[in-house]
Amino acid sequence: MQRPNAAQLTYGSATVVLTTVALLLLSCTTTPLGIAVVCAVGLLLGALVAVTMPVRGRPVNTPVDEEIRVPAQRVSAGIDTRIGS
């Protein structure tokens, strides 16, 4: 399974928060068990939204035969690079 992207994390988190607040306000529950159930439902719904959200349609194009270029090492003009001087 691939890692979720930023949009999936954002929509999932927003769903968790908004669903939990809405369910707590609508259910008027005050018991710890009721609050735990509402929080669990919000968390499950947020995870469901994040997982079922469509991922990006087009993959990133990377050329297969492109040569990897490594930058050359820079040597300062004022520094003596000889060993033993």
C-alpha positions in Angstrom: 0.0 0.0 0.0 1.3 3.4 -0.9 1.7 6.3 1.5 -1.2 8.8 1.6 -0.5 12.1 -0.1 -1.2 15.6 1.5 -4.7 15.9 0.2 -5.7 12.5 1.6 -4.3 13.4 5.0 -6.0 16.8 4.9 -9.4 15.5 3.9 -9.2 12.6 6.3 -8.2 14.8 9.3 -10.9 17.4 8.5 -13.5 14.6 8.3 -12.5 13.2 11.7 -12.7 16.6 13.4 -15.9 17.8 11.7 -17.7 14.4 12.0 -16.8 14.1 15.7 -17.9 17.6 16.6 -21.1 17.2 14.6 -22.0 13.8 16.2 -21.2 15.1 19.7 -23.5 18.1 19.2 -26.3 16.1 17.6 -26.2 13.2 20.0 -25.9 15.3 23.2 -24.1 12.4 24.9 -22.3 13.0 28.1 -21.2 9.5 29.1 -17.6 8.5 28.6 -18.7 5.4 26.6 -20.9 7.5 24.3 -18.1 10.0 23.7 -15.7 7.1 23.0 -18.1 5.6 20.5 -18.6 8.9 18.7 -14.9 9.5 18.5 -14.3 6.0 17.2 -17.0 6.5 14.5 -15.4 9.9 13.5 -12.0 8.2 13.3 -13.3 5.3 11.2 -15.1 7.7 8.8 -12.0 9.9 8.4 -9.8 6.8 7.6 -12.4 5.7 5.1 -12.5 9.1 3.4 -8.6 9.2 3.3 -8.3 5.7 1.9 -11.1 5.9 -0.7 -10.1 9.3 -2.0 -8.7 9.0 -5.6 -5.0 9.3 -5.9 -3.2 11.5 -8.4 -4.0 10.3 -12.0 -0.7 10.8 -13.7 2.6 9.4 -12.5 5.8 11.4 -12.3 7.8 10.9 -15.5 11.3 9.9 -14.9 13.6 8.9 -17.8 15.1 5.5 -17.4 18.3 6.0 -19.4 19.2 9.5 -18.0 22.7 9.7 -16.7 23.1 10.8 -13.1 25.2 13.9 -12.9 27.3 14.5 -9.8 28.7 18.1 -9.2 32.4 18.5 -9.2 34.2 19.2 -5.9 35.0 22.9 -5.5 38.5 23.9 -4.4 39.0 27.4 -3.0 41.8 29.5 -4.5 43.2 30.7 -1.2 43.5 27.3 0.5 46.6 25.2 0.1 45.5 21.7 -0.6 48.9 20.0 -0.5 49.5 17.5 2.3 52.4 18.1 4.6 52.9 21.8 3.9 
